[in-house]
């Protein structure tokens, strides 16, 4: 399955039984050393753009936004217990949520990998 990206630097990879989502490597690098992560619990329902977590680094605190509508099936405890994992593997072991997508049309508003790379390279915000 393809991975999609939001302009707020979250990624989502649909799977047969839902999707995995997290922050991008670009976001992790921009944040610097991550020291704290707060995630919502399983069962939390959200709409596109809702705040679904808080991430803090030595540089800044930032909100994590939902790239589309859904429901949290599982929050990954590994990066909560070891926030530095987000710097090591943001698009791998440090995924944030397994979700059930409730708005499949939301995927069409996200970027494919090539478009996202252009977006971060050019700073294009359109």
N, C-alpha and C positions, 0 to 999 in steps of 0.2 A: 504494500500500500504506500502511496506517496505521503510525504510530509508537507504540511502547509505551515505558513508563517504569518504572523500578524504584524502590523506596523508598530505595535507596542513590544515587539521582540519576544513573543511567545511562539512556541511550535506546537503542532498537534499532528499526531499520526493515527489515522483511523485503523482499527483492527476489526476482525470479525465480530468480536464481543464488546465493542466500544471504541475507546481511543486512549492513547497516552498523550500527556501534554507536559510542557515544562518551559523554562526560559532558554533562549538561544545562547550559543557560545559567544556571540557578539555582546549580548546583554551581560553575561557573566564577566567578560573581559572589561567592559565599561564600568561595571560596579566595583571591580577590584576585589580585595579579599572579603568574602562573605563571612559574616560572624553570627548571623541570626536569621532564622526562617520560621515564619508562622503560617500554617496552612489550615484551611477549613476542613471539617470532618466529613466522613462518608454520609451521604444523604442530603448534603447541602445542594440546593437547586439554584441555578444562576442563569442570567441572561447575558448576552454579548455585552461586554464593557463593564460588567460588575467586577468589583474588587474581590478576588478569591484568595488573596494571601498578601503577606508583607515580607519583604526581604531587606535586610540591613547589611551594609558592608562598612569597612573602615572609612569609606568616603561619603556614603549617602544611605538614606532609607528610601525604599521605593515600593509602590504597590504592584501587585501582579493582577493583570486584568484577564477576564475570560475572553478568548478569541471568538467564541460563539456560545449559544445556549446549551445547557446540559445539566447533568447531575453528577456529583462526585460519587464514584463507586469505592475508591480507595485513595487515601493520601499516602505518599511514600514517606515512611518514617526515617529512612536512611539520611537524607539531607537535612532533616530537622535535627537529628541527633548529631550529625557531623556536617555543619553548614559549608565547610571548605570543600565538600564533595561537589558542590555546585560549580566551583572553579575548576575542578579536575574533570568532571564528566557531565556538563549541563544538558547535553543532548543524548545521554546514555544512562548510566546508573543513577544519576540524580534527577530523573524524571520526577515531576511533582504529583501528578494525579493520573489515575485511571478514571475515565469519565464515560457516562452514557450520553451521547449526543442527542439532544431533543430537537435541534433545528439543523437538519442536514443541509438546508440551503445556505447556512452560514459558511460552509466550506468554500462556496463560490466567491465569497468576498475576501478570501485569504490569498496570500501569494504562494506560488510554487517556489522551489529552491532557487531557480535562476533569477526570477523576478526579485526575490528577497536579497540575493547577492547584489543585484544592481541597486536596489533600494538603499542598502547600507553603504555601498561604495560611493554613490552619488549624493546621498542625503536627500533624495527625492521624496517629498512628503505628499505627493499627489495620489 
